[in-house]
Amino acid sequence: MGMGANVRRKVILQLLLTLWIWGNVRVSEGIWLNLPASGTKCVSEDLHTNVVVLADYVVVSEDNSRLPAISVKVSSPYGNNLHQKDNVTHGQFAFTTQEAGSYLGVELELKKLEGAVEAIHENLVYLKIREAELRTVSETTNTRVAWFSIMSLGLCILVSTLQLWHLKRFFLKKKLI
């Protein structure tokens, strides 16, 4: 029994040691991206300060005929350029984070463009509201001008009728007719 107890203790110790190691080992992640023929993909990760980041990247072609080249850019949350390569099919980079935040590639540019699009959208909404107000004013003015024209025409007809009546009376009184 003494020998079986030692084996059990060793197994339990190995199991506890394995569980402790698995609990303290940091996990790494792999990412697979499908890139369009023309365009950009952005990947961001929130990191704390003093974290070592290691990355390898490889371009794989679907038709295996030729490897397309890509441009890779890594920048810090404050816009510092940490890694940039153009027209590459594979590569690697490593850095230690100096500031906490979201580390990205193209997300900063996309956020700038998103802000510009929102400003344009707000401007278009303002112009649409302003155009509706001006259309209402224009329709009101058009209605008023139409009524003024009708009243002017009516007044002209009334005045010409009165002139005819007066002239006819005048000529009858002078006995010219």
Short mmCIF file of the C-alpha atoms (twelve columns), coordinates in Angstrom:
data_MODEL
# 
_entry.id   MODEL 
# 
loop_
_atom_site.group_PDB 
_atom_site.id 
_atom_site.type_symbol 
_atom_site.label_atom_id 
_atom_site.label_alt_id 
_atom_site.label_comp_id 
_atom_site.label_asym_id 
_atom_site.label_seq_id 
_atom_site.Cartn_x 
_atom_site.Cartn_y 
_atom_site.Cartn_z 
_atom_site.pdbx_PDB_model_num 
ATOM 1   C CA . MET A 1   0.000   0.000   0.000   1 
ATOM 2   C CA . GLY A 2   2.907   2.329   0.654   1 
ATOM 3   C CA . MET A 3   3.994   2.153   -2.977  1 
ATOM 4   C CA . GLY A 4   0.478   2.828   -4.319  1 
ATOM 5   C CA . ALA A 5   0.122   5.867   -2.029  1 
ATOM 6   C CA . ASN A 6   3.372   7.346   -3.372  1 
ATOM 7   C CA . VAL A 7   2.182   6.876   -6.949  1 
ATOM 8   C CA . ARG A 8   -1.134  8.557   -6.117  1 
ATOM 9   C CA . ARG A 9   0.680   11.471  -4.447  1 
ATOM 10  C CA . LYS A 10  2.907   11.894  -7.485  1 
ATOM 11  C CA . VAL A 11  -0.105  11.852  -9.819  1 
ATOM 12  C CA . ILE A 12  -1.984  14.338  -7.637  1 
ATOM 13  C CA . LEU A 13  1.090   16.602  -7.405  1 
ATOM 14  C CA . GLN A 14  1.587   16.429  -11.159 1 
ATOM 15  C CA . LEU A 15  -2.095  17.193  -11.701 1 
ATOM 16  C CA . LEU A 16  -1.965  20.173  -9.306  1 
ATOM 17  C CA . LEU A 17  1.270   21.406  -10.900 1 
ATOM 18  C CA . THR A 18  -0.288  21.106  -14.369 1 
ATOM 19  C CA . LEU A 19  -3.416  23.003  -13.258 1 
ATOM 20  C CA . TRP A 20  -1.246  25.722  -11.671 1 
ATOM 21  C CA . ILE A 21  0.827   26.075  -14.856 1 
ATOM 22  C CA . TRP A 22  -2.311  26.251  -17.049 1 
ATOM 23  C CA . GLY A 23  -3.744  28.918  -14.740 1 
ATOM 24  C CA . ASN A 24  -0.640  31.108  -14.974 1 
ATOM 25  C CA . VAL A 25  0.276   30.735  -18.655 1 
ATOM 26  C CA . ARG A 26  -0.768  33.590  -20.906 1 
ATOM 27  C CA . VAL A 27  -2.864  32.713  -23.912 1 
ATOM 28  C CA . SER A 28  -1.900  33.739  -27.411 1 
ATOM 29  C CA . GLU A 29  -4.397  34.162  -30.209 1 
ATOM 30  C CA . GLY A 30  -4.298  33.682  -33.933 1 
ATOM 31  C CA . ILE A 31  -6.381  35.684  -36.390 1 
ATOM 32  C CA . TRP A 32  -7.370  34.685  -39.917 1 
ATOM 33  C CA . LEU A 33  -8.541  37.565  -42.129 1 
ATOM 34  C CA . ASN A 34  -10.028 37.481  -45.596 1 
ATOM 35  C CA . LEU A 35  -8.926  40.683  -47.305 1 
ATOM 36  C CA . PRO A 36  -10.756 42.101  -50.328 1 
ATOM 37  C CA . ALA A 37  -8.778  42.596  -53.533 1 
ATOM 38  C CA . SER A 38  -8.815  46.338  -52.956 1 
ATOM 39  C CA . GLY A 39  -9.557  47.789  -49.561 1 
ATOM 40  C CA . THR A 40  -8.429  47.684  -45.972 1 
ATOM 41  C CA . LYS A 41  -9.060  45.585  -42.889 1 
ATOM 42  C CA . CYS A 42  -8.536  46.939  -39.407 1 
ATOM 43  C CA . VAL A 43  -7.780  44.899  -36.296 1 
ATOM 44  C CA . SER A 44  -7.477  46.500  -32.881 1 
ATOM 45  C CA . GLU A 45  -6.638  45.177  -29.438 1 
ATOM 46  C CA . ASP A 46  -6.897  46.856  -26.035 1 
ATOM 47  C CA . LEU A 47  -3.578  46.405  -24.228 1 
ATOM 48  C CA . HIS A 48  -2.156  47.529  -20.912 1 
ATOM 49  C CA . THR A 49  1.249   49.153  -20.486 1 
ATOM 50  C CA . ASN A 50  4.429   47.043  -20.473 1 
ATOM 51  C CA . VAL A 51  2.929   44.171  -22.463 1 
ATOM 52  C CA . VAL A 52  5.227   42.424  -24.942 1 
ATOM 53  C CA . VAL A 53  3.526   41.936  -28.295 1 
ATOM 54  C CA . LEU A 54  4.954   39.471  -30.819 1 
ATOM 55  C CA . ALA A 55  3.326   38.930  -34.201 1 
ATOM 56  C CA . ASP A 56  4.001   36.980  -37.382 1 
ATOM 57  C CA . TYR A 57  1.910   37.487  -40.500 1 
ATOM 58  C CA . VAL A 58  1.742   35.525  -43.733 1 
ATOM 59  C CA . VAL A 59  -0.324  36.127  -46.882 1 
ATOM 60  C CA . VAL A 60  -2.000  33.032  -48.298 1 
ATOM 61  C CA . SER A 61  -3.577  33.116  -51.758 1 
ATOM 62  C CA . GLU A 62  -6.835  31.294  -52.447 1 
ATOM 63  C CA . ASP A 63  -5.844  30.124  -55.921 1 
ATOM 64  C CA . ASN A 64  -2.201  29.423  -54.916 1 
ATOM 65  C CA . SER A 65  -0.981  30.956  -58.185 1 
ATOM 66  C CA . ARG A 66  0.714   34.069  -56.838 1 
ATOM 67  C CA . LEU A 67  0.881   35.729  -53.463 1 
ATOM 68  C CA . PRO A 68  -0.645  39.193  -53.372 1 
ATOM 69  C CA . ALA A 69  1.334   41.820  -51.489 1 
ATOM 70  C CA . ILE A 70  -0.175  43.749  -48.589 1 
ATOM 71  C CA . SER A 71  0.704   46.830  -46.565 1 
ATOM 72  C CA . VAL A 72  0.895   46.427  -42.788 1 
ATOM 73  C CA . LYS A 73  0.781   49.265  -40.269 1 
ATOM 74  C CA . VAL A 74  0.681   49.105  -36.469 1 
ATOM 75  C CA . SER A 75  0.153   52.287  -34.482 1 
ATOM 76  C CA . SER A 76  -0.314  53.114  -30.827 1 
ATOM 77  C CA . PRO A 77  -3.419  54.715  -29.281 1 
ATOM 78  C CA . TYR A 78  -1.720  58.115  -29.573 1 
ATOM 79  C CA . GLY A 79  -0.860  57.663  -33.255 1 
ATOM 80  C CA . ASN A 80  2.799   56.634  -32.889 1 
ATOM 81  C CA . ASN A 81  3.870   54.394  -35.759 1 
ATOM 82  C CA . LEU A 82  5.225   51.118  -34.312 1 
ATOM 83  C CA . HIS A 83  5.547   49.011  -37.474 1 
ATOM 84  C CA . GLN A 84  4.934   49.699  -41.149 1 
ATOM 85  C CA . LYS A 85  5.751   47.621  -44.217 1 
ATOM 86  C CA . ASP A 86  4.458   48.017  -47.763 1 
ATOM 87  C CA . ASN A 87  4.163   45.372  -50.501 1 
ATOM 88  C CA . VAL A 88  5.049   42.373  -48.327 1 
ATOM 89  C CA . THR A 89  3.799   38.785  -48.287 1 
ATOM 90  C CA . HIS A 90  5.078   37.872  -44.824 1 
ATOM 91  C CA . GLY A 91  6.769   39.459  -41.849 1 
ATOM 92  C CA . GLN A 92  6.911   39.833  -38.118 1 
ATOM 93  C CA . PHE A 93  7.127   42.536  -35.504 1 
ATOM 94  C CA . ALA A 94  7.560   42.878  -31.764 1 
ATOM 95  C CA . PHE A 95  7.171   45.764  -29.364 1 
ATOM 96  C CA . THR A 96  6.514   46.529  -25.713 1 
ATOM 97  C CA . THR A 97  3.529   48.764  -25.088 1 
ATOM 98  C CA . GLN A 98  4.371   52.147  -23.602 1 
ATOM 99  C CA . GLU A 99  0.783   53.384  -23.180 1 
ATOM 100 C CA . ALA A 100 -2.498  51.607  -22.443 1 
ATOM 101 C CA . GLY A 101 -5.266  51.662  -24.989 1 
ATOM 102 C CA . SER A 102 -6.348  50.314  -28.338 1 
ATOM 103 C CA . TYR A 103 -3.484  49.370  -30.658 1 
ATOM 104 C CA . LEU A 104 -4.516  49.280  -34.302 1 
ATOM 105 C CA . GLY A 105 -3.766  49.489  -37.835 1 
ATOM 106 C CA . VAL A 106 -6.177  51.639  -39.798 1 
ATOM 107 C CA . GLU A 107 -8.838  52.262  -37.133 1 
ATOM 108 C CA . LEU A 108 -7.615  55.808  -36.402 1 
ATOM 109 C CA . GLU A 109 -8.033  56.816  -40.051 1 
ATOM 110 C CA . LEU A 110 -11.442 55.152  -40.176 1 
ATOM 111 C CA . LYS A 111 -12.559 57.066  -37.082 1 
ATOM 112 C CA . LYS A 112 -11.414 60.332  -38.697 1 
ATOM 113 C CA . LEU A 113 -13.355 59.443  -41.836 1 
ATOM 114 C CA . GLU A 114 -16.369 58.463  -39.731 1 
ATOM 115 C CA . GLY A 115 -16.265 61.896  -38.064 1 
ATOM 116 C CA . ALA A 116 -16.143 63.570  -41.474 1 
ATOM 117 C CA . VAL A 117 -19.075 61.464  -42.688 1 
ATOM 118 C CA . GLU A 118 -21.087 62.360  -39.577 1 
ATOM 119 C CA . ALA A 119 -20.361 66.062  -40.139 1 
ATOM 120 C CA . ILE A 120 -21.468 65.775  -43.770 1 
ATOM 121 C CA . HIS A 121 -24.602 63.889  -42.695 1 
ATOM 122 C CA . GLU A 122 -25.469 66.543  -40.107 1 
ATOM 123 C CA . ASN A 123 -24.917 69.243  -42.744 1 
ATOM 124 C CA . LEU A 124 -27.214 67.417  -45.172 1 
ATOM 125 C CA . VAL A 125 -29.912 67.059  -42.499 1 
ATOM 126 C CA . TYR A 126 -29.613 70.801  -41.749 1 
ATOM 127 C CA . LEU A 127 -29.838 71.614  -45.467 1 
ATOM 128 C CA . LYS A 128 -32.889 69.361  -45.812 1 
ATOM 129 C CA . ILE A 129 -34.649 71.111  -42.912 1 
ATOM 130 C CA . ARG A 130 -33.675 74.526  -44.285 1 
ATOM 131 C CA . GLU A 131 -34.901 73.539  -47.774 1 
ATOM 132 C CA . ALA A 132 -38.272 72.465  -46.280 1 
ATOM 133 C CA . GLU A 133 -38.588 75.808  -44.496 1 
ATOM 134 C CA . LEU A 134 -37.709 77.727  -47.675 1 
ATOM 135 C CA . ARG A 135 -40.182 75.619  -49.681 1 
ATOM 136 C CA . THR A 136 -42.936 76.540  -47.179 1 
ATOM 137 C CA . VAL A 137 -42.045 80.240  -47.448 1 
ATOM 138 C CA . SER A 138 -41.946 79.969  -51.237 1 
ATOM 139 C CA . GLU A 139 -45.356 78.270  -51.395 1 
ATOM 140 C CA . THR A 140 -46.851 80.924  -49.086 1 
ATOM 141 C CA . THR A 141 -45.379 83.703  -51.226 1 
ATOM 142 C CA . ASN A 142 -46.629 82.005  -54.389 1 
ATOM 143 C CA . THR A 143 -50.161 81.805  -52.935 1 
ATOM 144 C CA . ARG A 144 -50.087 85.467  -51.930 1 
ATOM 145 C CA . VAL A 145 -48.825 86.541  -55.380 1 
ATOM 146 C CA . ALA A 146 -51.574 84.484  -57.037 1 
ATOM 147 C CA . TRP A 147 -54.266 86.137  -54.909 1 
ATOM 148 C CA . PHE A 148 -52.731 89.567  -55.551 1 
ATOM 149 C CA . SER A 149 -52.791 88.869  -59.304 1 
ATOM 150 C CA . ILE A 150 -56.430 87.770  -59.173 1 
ATOM 151 C CA . MET A 151 -57.368 90.884  -57.160 1 
ATOM 152 C CA . SER A 152 -55.384 93.124  -59.545 1 
ATOM 153 C CA . LEU A 153 -57.142 91.562  -62.543 1 
ATOM 154 C CA . GLY A 154 -60.522 91.983  -60.844 1 
ATOM 155 C CA . LEU A 155 -59.722 95.626  -60.042 1 
ATOM 156 C CA . CYS A 156 -58.632 96.250  -63.643 1 
ATOM 157 C CA . ILE A 157 -61.884 94.739  -64.952 1 
ATOM 158 C CA . LEU A 158 -63.915 96.803  -62.461 1 
ATOM 159 C CA . VAL A 159 -62.107 100.047 -63.382 1 
ATOM 160 C CA . SER A 160 -62.485 99.421  -67.130 1 
ATOM 161 C CA . THR A 161 -66.197 98.646  -66.616 1 
ATOM 162 C CA . LEU A 162 -66.617 101.889 -64.657 1 
ATOM 163 C CA . GLN A 163 -64.735 103.826 -67.360 1 
ATOM 164 C CA . LEU A 164 -66.992 102.405 -70.065 1 
ATOM 165 C CA . TRP A 165 -70.078 103.232 -68.044 1 
ATOM 166 C CA . HIS A 166 -68.808 106.792 -67.374 1 
ATOM 167 C CA . LEU A 167 -67.819 107.418 -70.998 1 
ATOM 168 C CA . LYS A 168 -71.122 106.074 -72.261 1 
ATOM 169 C CA . ARG A 169 -72.987 108.368 -69.864 1 
ATOM 170 C CA . PHE A 170 -70.779 111.318 -70.803 1 
ATOM 171 C CA . PHE A 171 -71.349 110.864 -74.533 1 
ATOM 172 C CA . LEU A 172 -75.095 110.389 -74.027 1 
ATOM 173 C CA . LYS A 173 -75.236 113.566 -71.993 1 
ATOM 174 C CA . LYS A 174 -73.371 115.508 -74.699 1 
ATOM 175 C CA . LYS A 175 -75.603 113.850 -77.266 1 
ATOM 176 C CA . LEU A 176 -72.700 112.541 -79.247 1 
ATOM 177 C CA . ILE A 177 -74.133 109.093 -79.394 1 
# 
